[in-house]
Amino acid sequence: MMTITSDHPSAPFSVTKGTESFTIREARRDELDAIGWAAAEAFINDAVVHYIAGAKKPMSATNEKDLRGVYDFYYFLFKACMISEGRAIIAVPDASESTSSNTKTTISAAACWYPPKHRIKAFIALRGGLIKCIRNWGFPSLDRMAGDFEDTTHEVCKRAFEAKAMEFPASASKRARKVLEWDDAWYLAVAFSSKKYEGRGFLSTLMREGYAHMQRTTPGIPVTLESSSSRSRDRYIHLGFELMEPQTILGVGKVTPLGIAPLDKEQARKQKDELTGMPYYNMVNWDPSKSLGNR
């Protein structure tokens, strides 16, 4: 059961999951720390994170250095989103909302949305905390993130949007261009449920909130994302997304499908057949308004 308390685009609403009630609302800057730690636990074994970090073995939530590195990465992504006029949306248990203001916010789930034409620019990345990520994972991580992952993703998006040749909706008919480009779309950079609250349907709730906001503010504009696993890919398909291409692979000959690089040249020689690259999925929902009822 879900009750929306206002029709304002950024207004909070309440949702009941089992016997607990939660508030879905925009995050505050002082909640970035809680978001970062929740995301670190959720993505500690993520293949894309392994790839960007240059991991030589699977990361562990019990390894303080591993966890801190992933925390800094997602703190950076969410802070950059806020600076870029994006929307950082969180699900918070009402029980924790009613406690002392000095208590750290409990993050049940979170999503990070970039509006059309708003992406991470260089100066925003620096303000957001990119330097900490580079200190943790080294300068090659910047090339893997920006040069490999982002550039490859953008090329896939460009091909998909050129093939679709989708025109701007009537509400945006005054634009000089008639055909949408890839960065005219919304972009879901991150979405996750914290470990404690997995399987409670928060992804669907956050997606419907995002779709409703898009319908109110930019009707008819698509949204894109990347999925790092077949499990999340299938979930997004259920929520109205489709694949731009069957899959995208990074690091062929360099990493395993889990994004893990060999320790040295000798191990690389022994693992040659396993270094098939890291697959991920570029996805798009061409008309989010049609997916508002998906659960």
VMD Tcl script that draws the C-alpha trace (Angstrom):
set ca {
  {0.00 0.00 0.00}
  {1.38 3.39 -0.96}
  {0.08 6.83 -0.08}
  {1.38 9.94 -1.84}
  {1.08 12.97 0.40}
  {1.51 15.66 -2.28}
  {1.64 16.09 -6.05}
  {4.82 18.20 -5.85}
  {7.61 16.48 -7.84}
  {10.03 16.32 -4.90}
  {7.42 15.68 -2.21}
  {7.87 12.62 0.10}
  {5.37 9.81 0.29}
  {4.81 6.88 2.63}
  {4.89 3.24 1.68}
  {4.21 0.11 3.74}
  {6.36 -2.99 3.32}
  {5.01 -5.85 5.40}
  {4.54 -4.44 8.90}
  {6.97 -1.54 8.47}
  {6.33 1.90 7.03}
  {8.91 3.94 5.14}
  {9.27 7.43 3.77}
  {10.49 7.93 0.21}
  {12.10 11.36 -0.08}
  {15.02 13.34 -1.42}
  {18.26 12.88 0.48}
  {20.03 15.68 2.31}
  {23.74 16.43 2.01}
  {24.28 15.35 5.61}
  {22.99 11.87 4.69}
  {25.68 11.17 2.10}
  {27.75 9.30 4.67}
  {24.91 6.87 5.44}
  {24.17 6.43 1.73}
  {27.83 5.73 0.99}
  {28.14 2.97 3.60}
  {24.85 1.34 2.59}
  {25.94 1.39 -1.05}
  {29.36 -0.01 -0.17}
  {27.79 -3.08 1.43}
  {25.38 -3.49 -1.48}
  {28.04 -3.21 -4.23}
  {31.10 -4.73 -2.57}
  {30.98 -7.73 -4.95}
  {29.82 -5.83 -8.03}
  {31.71 -6.65 -11.24}
  {31.79 -3.04 -12.47}
  {33.22 -1.91 -9.12}
  {35.88 -4.64 -9.32}
  {36.77 -3.53 -12.84}
  {37.04 0.19 -12.08}
  {39.00 -0.48 -8.88}
  {41.43 -2.79 -10.67}
  {40.72 -5.52 -8.12}
  {43.05 -8.53 -8.18}
  {40.71 -10.59 -6.00}
  {37.04 -10.32 -4.98}
  {36.43 -7.52 -2.50}
  {35.12 -8.29 0.97}
  {32.84 -6.39 3.32}
  {35.09 -7.53 6.17}
  {38.13 -5.87 4.58}
  {38.22 -2.27 5.82}
  {40.26 -1.02 2.85}
  {37.92 -2.65 0.32}
  {34.81 -1.31 2.00}
  {36.24 2.19 2.38}
  {37.15 2.32 -1.30}
  {33.65 1.39 -2.41}
  {32.16 3.81 0.14}
  {34.21 6.71 -1.27}
  {33.16 5.77 -4.81}
  {29.43 5.83 -4.10}
  {29.71 8.88 -1.84}
  {31.29 10.57 -4.87}
  {28.55 9.43 -7.27}
  {25.70 10.61 -5.04}
  {27.37 13.91 -4.12}
  {28.14 14.63 -7.78}
  {24.49 13.90 -8.57}
  {23.33 16.45 -6.00}
  {25.78 19.06 -7.29}
  {24.59 18.39 -10.86}
  {20.99 19.26 -9.94}
  {20.15 15.58 -9.95}
  {17.80 13.70 -7.65}
  {19.14 11.51 -4.83}
  {16.09 9.61 -3.56}
  {16.15 7.45 -0.44}
  {13.83 5.09 1.41}
  {14.00 5.57 5.19}
  {12.19 3.57 7.90}
  {9.67 5.81 9.64}
  {10.83 4.41 12.98}
  {14.31 5.87 12.41}
  {12.87 9.18 11.17}
  {11.10 9.70 14.50}
  {14.26 9.30 16.60}
  {16.71 12.01 17.66}
  {18.11 14.21 14.90}
  {21.59 13.20 16.07}
  {20.95 9.59 15.04}
  {22.46 8.48 11.72}
  {19.83 8.00 9.01}
  {19.00 4.39 8.19}
  {19.09 3.92 4.42}
  {16.79 1.14 3.21}
  {17.28 1.93 -0.47}
  {18.51 4.75 -2.69}
  {18.51 5.92 -6.29}
  {20.59 8.52 -8.09}
  {18.95 10.24 -11.09}
  {20.59 12.65 -13.53}
  {18.21 14.90 -15.51}
  {18.52 15.39 -19.29}
  {21.78 17.10 -20.31}
  {23.12 16.81 -16.76}
  {26.06 14.43 -16.40}
  {29.23 14.44 -14.31}
  {31.49 17.23 -15.56}
  {35.17 17.46 -14.61}
  {34.81 20.28 -12.09}
  {31.79 18.58 -10.52}
  {33.73 15.32 -10.24}
  {36.47 17.13 -8.35}
  {33.97 18.78 -6.01}
  {32.21 15.47 -5.53}
  {35.24 13.61 -4.21}
  {36.87 11.97 -7.23}
  {40.34 12.57 -5.79}
  {39.61 10.19 -2.90}
  {38.67 7.47 -5.39}
  {41.93 7.97 -7.26}
  {43.90 7.83 -4.01}
  {42.20 4.54 -3.13}
  {42.43 2.82 -6.51}
  {45.19 4.66 -8.36}
  {45.19 6.81 -11.50}
  {44.43 3.84 -13.81}
  {40.99 3.66 -12.15}
  {40.15 7.04 -13.67}
  {40.93 5.72 -17.14}
  {38.87 2.58 -16.53}
  {35.93 4.64 -15.27}
  {35.99 7.52 -17.76}
  {37.94 6.10 -20.68}
  {36.61 2.54 -20.71}
  {33.26 2.37 -18.96}
  {31.78 5.81 -19.64}
  {33.08 6.24 -23.20}
  {31.97 2.74 -24.20}
  {28.55 3.27 -22.62}
  {28.10 6.59 -24.39}
  {28.92 5.01 -27.76}
  {26.33 2.27 -27.19}
  {23.76 4.91 -26.22}
  {24.55 7.02 -29.28}
  {24.01 4.05 -31.59}
  {20.72 3.17 -29.92}
  {19.34 6.71 -30.08}
  {20.47 7.20 -33.68}
  {18.75 3.96 -34.67}
  {15.57 4.88 -32.79}
  {15.48 8.41 -34.28}
  {12.93 9.36 -31.62}
  {11.51 12.85 -31.90}
  {11.10 15.24 -29.00}
  {7.58 15.06 -27.53}
  {5.08 17.77 -28.43}
  {5.68 19.46 -25.07}
  {9.24 20.22 -26.21}
  {8.42 21.14 -29.82}
  {10.09 24.55 -29.60}
  {13.55 22.98 -29.64}
  {15.73 23.54 -32.69}
  {16.45 19.81 -32.96}
  {13.64 17.36 -33.58}
  {15.44 14.10 -32.80}
  {16.53 13.08 -29.31}
  {20.21 12.51 -28.60}
  {21.46 10.07 -25.96}
  {22.07 12.72 -23.31}
  {18.60 14.21 -23.77}
  {17.45 11.25 -21.68}
  {17.28 10.87 -17.93}
  {20.04 8.68 -16.49}
  {19.71 6.34 -13.52}
  {23.31 6.19 -12.29}
  {22.72 4.08 -9.17}
  {19.87 2.16 -7.57}
  {20.15 -0.27 -4.68}
  {18.53 -1.76 -1.61}
  {20.65 -2.14 1.50}
  {21.43 -5.72 2.51}
  {18.94 -5.75 5.37}
  {16.07 -4.64 3.13}
  {16.68 -6.68 -0.02}
  {13.66 -8.44 -1.47}
  {11.18 -5.90 -0.11}
  {10.29 -4.32 -3.47}
  {12.17 -1.06 -3.00}
  {13.56 -1.05 -6.53}
  {10.03 -1.03 -7.95}
  {9.02 1.72 -5.53}
  {11.98 3.93 -6.42}
  {11.47 3.34 -10.13}
  {7.79 4.27 -9.98}
  {8.69 7.42 -8.05}
  {11.21 8.30 -10.75}
  {8.77 7.58 -13.56}
  {6.11 9.75 -11.90}
  {8.58 12.62 -11.53}
  {9.59 12.34 -15.18}
  {5.97 12.28 -16.29}
  {5.29 15.48 -14.34}
  {8.41 17.37 -15.40}
  {9.61 15.97 -18.75}
  {6.81 13.85 -20.25}
  {7.84 11.62 -23.12}
  {11.57 11.68 -22.35}
  {13.36 8.28 -22.07}
  {15.64 7.08 -19.27}
  {18.84 5.02 -19.54}
  {20.91 2.93 -17.13}
  {23.58 0.26 -16.93}
  {23.03 -3.11 -15.29}
  {26.02 -5.06 -14.03}
  {24.37 -8.49 -13.67}
  {21.85 -10.70 -15.43}
  {19.74 -10.66 -12.26}
  {19.36 -6.88 -12.19}
  {19.02 -6.82 -16.00}
  {15.97 -9.07 -15.80}
  {14.49 -6.96 -13.02}
  {14.85 -3.80 -15.08}
  {13.25 -5.51 -18.07}
  {10.26 -6.23 -15.84}
  {10.18 -2.52 -14.98}
  {9.94 -1.43 -18.60}
  {13.54 -1.30 -19.82}
  {14.97 -2.99 -22.89}
  {18.51 -3.79 -23.98}
  {20.20 -1.36 -26.34}
  {22.52 -4.21 -27.39}
  {22.64 -7.83 -26.15}
  {25.59 -7.02 -23.90}
  {28.70 -4.86 -23.70}
  {32.05 -6.32 -22.68}
  {35.03 -4.48 -21.20}
  {38.54 -5.73 -20.56}
  {38.69 -8.71 -22.91}
  {41.99 -10.46 -22.25}
  {42.45 -8.42 -19.05}
  {39.74 -9.43 -16.55}
  {37.38 -12.26 -15.68}
  {33.58 -11.88 -16.00}
  {33.62 -10.72 -12.35}
  {35.90 -7.83 -13.29}
  {38.92 -9.38 -11.53}
  {42.38 -8.82 -13.01}
  {45.24 -11.34 -12.62}
  {47.90 -10.68 -9.99}
  {50.79 -10.70 -12.47}
  {51.86 -11.79 -15.95}
  {52.37 -15.38 -14.83}
  {48.84 -15.63 -13.49}
  {47.54 -13.88 -16.60}
  {49.19 -16.59 -18.71}
  {47.62 -19.35 -16.61}
  {44.21 -17.64 -16.60}
  {44.24 -16.78 -20.29}
  {41.03 -18.68 -21.06}
  {39.23 -17.07 -18.11}
  {40.02 -13.47 -19.08}
  {36.98 -13.13 -21.32}
  {36.11 -9.63 -20.13}
  {33.40 -8.17 -17.93}
  {29.90 -8.09 -19.45}
  {27.33 -5.48 -18.51}
  {24.07 -4.25 -20.02}
  {23.11 -0.84 -21.40}
  {19.35 -0.38 -21.11}
  {16.70 2.17 -22.01}
  {13.04 2.78 -21.24}
  {11.76 4.78 -24.20}
  {8.50 5.77 -22.51}
  {8.59 5.65 -18.69}
  {4.94 6.74 -18.45}
  {3.89 3.29 -19.71}
  {5.74 1.65 -16.82}
  {4.15 3.55 -13.94}
  {2.06 0.55 -12.93}
  {4.90 -2.01 -13.08}
  {5.70 -3.67 -9.75}
}
mol new
graphics top color blue
foreach p $ca { graphics top sphere $p radius 0.5 }
foreach p [lrange $ca 0 end-1] q [lrange $ca 1 end] { graphics top cylinder $p $q radius 0.2 }
display resetview
